[in-house]
Amino acid sequence: MNFDKELILKILRNKTKLEKGLNVSISIRYNEVILKGEEAEKYVAEKVLDALEKKFPIGVALLLVNE
């Protein structure tokens, strides 16, 4: 998944919180976010990252984990 610099920085600042909340490993290479984990968890993580891209706060985006 590719994102702009602003979102990459937001993900980096909150990487530990996102990894714990999503139960995935997050790697970043340039503007690409790489998710490692179970397929179902990666699917949810992608939805959370999409919400972050739409400017949702981290806490609100993480609510998608329970959906």
N, C-alpha and C positions, 0 to 999 in steps of 0.2 A: 504494500500500500504506500503510495506516495503522498506527501503532505508538504505544505509550505513551511518556511523556516520558523514562523511564529508558533505554529502548532508543534513542530518538532521540539522546540525549546520548552513548550509547556509539558510535553510528554516526558522529556528528560528531567525536568524539575520534579515531576510527580511519578517517576518510573517505579519506584518501590511500592508506592500506594496502588498504582495501577496493576502491577504484577501480583500483589497480594489479593487485591479485590477481584481480579479476573482469573487468577490461577493459571497464568501463562508467563512465559519468559519473553521479554521484549528486547530486541536488538535494533539499533538504528545505524544505518549506513547512508550517509549523505542525507537525502530527503526521503529515504525509504524506511518504513517500519516493518520489521520482520517479527512475526509471532510464532512461538514454539509452544506446543502443548497438545492436549486432546482436541480433536476436530470440533466438538461441540463448544468447548471453551474458546477456541480461536474464533468461531463464528460469533459468539457473544462479544468477544473483544473487538472484533471488526465493527460491530454495531455501536459499541461504546466510542470507538475512535471516530466513527462517522458523526456521532452526536457532538463530540469535542470539536470536530471540524465545523459544525454548525453553530459553534460558540456556546454550547451548553457548559455550565460549570462541571468540574470533575465529579463532585458529589452527586449531582443530578444525573450525569451520564452513567455513573456506576449503578444507579438504581435499575438500569436495564438488565443487570445480572440476575435479578430476581424475577424477571418477566418470562 
